[in-house]
């Protein structure tokens, strides 16, 4: 299943527009906050897919019957660009367990291509858990597939949700080909083009650099 938020009119489109805007991008705090807001919107949408049970909640004046989620998810993100998006998800899923994965592009010396390296993983068991993996940009899709593979060493999840703010068509096709068919994708917008260096066009640029400063 794939849900593209930009296909419907909502306030998420304003957050997405500001993330793309080169003038607004000059304010790193605003950029991080907009990524966080997108995470909050995604969390709300994802929550609709959970299993719920009715429970009694005591108020000062009586008992209210409320449908509450049965599970709290495991939120996983790819360092470092994924941190603000992850925080947005965590703002809503505030009882979630968390997982962090280090993945980066290792450029080949003297060549235009690159390999994706996964170096670090911190995660609880994901056995029979709902797992949400977030990364702002789904470009080639290779990082997401490798991170998914690394996380699956931690158990067999109940469900997996992939969250990205912007994706390329090529990246979406790649992950759909290499990840289980039951995976649900939540994407702000899908762009048609990708450069030879695997940057999405029009995209928004390098999310990690815009959020935290240029890296060496």
NUPANU-379662 format. One record per residue (C-alpha): residue in one letter; x, y, z. Coordinates in steps of 0.5 Angstrom, whole numbers, plus 500, padded with zeros to 3 digits. Layout:
N
aXYZ...
***
This chain:
216
x500500500x502507498x500514501x502520498x500526502x500531497x495528493x490531498x489538500x492539507x496543512x502538510x503541503x505548507x510544511x512541505x512547501x517551506x521545506x523546499x523553499x530556498x529562502x525559508x531553508x536559510x533558517x535551520x531551526x525552521x527547517x528542522x521544525x517543518x521536518x518535525x511537523x511532517x513527522x507529526x502529520x505522518x504519525x497521526x495518519x499511521x495511527x489510524x492503521x493500529x489495532x484498538x481496544x475499548x477501555x474505561x477511563x475515569x474522569x473527575x465526574x465519571x467513566x468514559x469508554x475510549x478506543x485506545x491503541x493496543x501497541x506502541x511502535x518502535x520508531x527507527x530512523x537513519x542518522x543524522x538527517x532523520x532526527x527531526x522527522x523522528x522527533x515529530x513521530x515521537x511527539x505523537x507516539x510518545x511511549x514508543x521504543x526507539x532505534x537508530x541506524x547510521x547509514x551514509x554514502x561512501x563515495x568511490x575514489x575517482x568515480x561518480x558512484x557510491x556505496x551505502x554503508x551501514x555502520x551502527x545499529x541500536x534497537x530493541x527487539x522488534x518481534x511482533x512490534x509495529x516498526x516505523x522507519x523514517x528518513x526525510x529523503x527516499x532517493x535511490x532507496x538503497x539506504x532504506x533497503x539496507x537499514x530494513x535488512x539490518x533491523x530485521x536482525x532484531x526480530x520479526x515485526x508485526x507491521x512495517x511503515x516507511x516514512x519519507x518527506x520526499x521520494x523519487x519515483x525510482x526510489x519508490x520502485x526500488x524499495x517496493x521491489x526489495x521490501x515485503x509487499x505488506x510494507x506501508x509507505x507514507x510519503x509527503x511528495x514523489x518527484x519524477x527526477x533524480x540526478x546522477x549523484x542520487x539527489x531528488x529533483x526538485x526535491x529540497x537539497x541535502x536534508x542533513x546539511x540544511x538541518x545541522x550544517x554542512x559536513x566535511
***
